[in-house]
C-alpha cells in the first residue's frame, strides 16, 4: 500500500509491512462542513503515533473516525476507507460495536463511571461481553497493573472511582480500555487535564503500552509528542477551514528537519 | 386514636361511643395511589429515557409536546375522560378507574423529570460507554440511568405527592365508600374524597374528620418533599 498524495514529499510513513491501520482518502464531515479533507496515512503496529496541530484542525475528529465514534455525532459523514489489518472498518459487514472493542479509547477528561467502584470500572467492558466472574476478577489486576495503578488501589478496589485523584482516574480509564484487550488504543489529549507529575506518569505508561498495543495519541503539547511518539503527524487547516495532513514521519525528523514550511512555523512556535 | 383505626360510623343524635375514623380512606388512598404509581412509573420513565436519548426525532418532538399538554390539562378533565372511557363502559365505579386517572396525571411529571435528569448526565459518560463497544440501550440502562437515579426517584415521589392530593378525578371515578375495602374493582374511599364529602355534611364530627384527613394529606406532601430534599442532597454530594 503506497502513500500518494499531492504533498507526498512531506509524508514519510512507515512501510506497508508495519501497517496496522491504513487511512485511504478519508474525508470527514459535519453536515456540509468538511472537518478533515482527504487523508492518507499509515499507522504502524506497536508504535506510538502522535497527531499534532493547532486547535480546531480536526485532530480529534480524525482520531474518532478510527473507532467509528465520529459517526455518532448527528450529521457526521465519512468518505474513504480505514483499513484495520487490511479490512475496511467502514465495510457493510462491520459491526461498529465489535470494532470499538478492538480499538479502545481514552478521552481528554477522565470519565470513570461515578456510580461504580474502581474494580467495576475496569470490568465494565467485560461485563458487556458476558465474561464470567472469574475472568473479570483476573482482568482487574491484569489491566490495573498495565495501567500502573495496581499498587495504589489494590486495597480499595471496592471504593467508588470518584475517590481517586484526576491522574489516577485517567489511569483507571486506561485500565478500563485495556481490560477488553484491544489492539489499538486511541488517546485524545489524555494528559491535558492533569498536572505535570501525573502527565509524566501517563507518558511513561504510553511508552510501556506501545510494546503490546498500537497507540494513536492526539496532543496539543509538542514536547509531549516529541517525548512519547515514534511517528508524528502534523495537521493544519486549508483556506476553507478543512483540516488536512501537512507532514508526517518519524518524530525526530519532524522536529529536527521538517520539510514543510508550515510544520516548521508550528513547531518553532511562530504560529498556532 | 379511633381516627386511624375505625371506618365510617353513622352519626345518630345523642349517640354514645366512638365517632368513627378514616381508616377506609387511608387504605383506599394508599391502594389507589399505589396502583397509579405502578402504572405511571414504568411508562413515565421509559418515555423520559426516550425523550432524553433520542432527542432529535419527530416522534420525540410529538411526545414532548403531548406530555406538556397533558401536564397542563385540568385534573377534572382527566377524571371525566376516565369516567367516560372506563366507568361508563364497565358500568362500575372503581378504585382502578381512579388509579388510571391519577396515573395520567403522574406520567407527564415523571417523564419530564426523567428527561431532565438524564440530560444532566455528562455526554462524556455516554462516549465512554460507546468507546467500550456498548450498545446504546445497554449504556442507557446500566450507565446513564443509575447516575440519574436520585433525580428520577425525586420525580416519581413528587408525582406521587401530587396525585395523592387530587380530588377531582376521584369524584367521578372512585365515587366513595363508607366501608373498608381493598377491592380496586369497586367504589373506594380516598382521603381527599373523604375530606370533600365530609365538609358537605351537617355534622360537626364529620367536618372535624375532614380537617383531619386534610391534615394527613398535608403531612404526606410535606413528608414527601422532605424525603426528596434528603435524597437529592445526598446525591449531589460528591
Interface residues (C-beta under 8 A of the other chain):
Chain A: X67 X69 X72 X74 X97 X98 X99 X100 X101 X104 X105 X107 X109 X111 X112 X113 X114 X115 X124 X125 X127 X128 X129 X162 X173 X176 X177 X180
Chain B: X56 X122 X124 X125 X127 X128 X129 X130 X131 X132 X133 X134 X135 X138 X142 X143 X146 X147 X149 X238
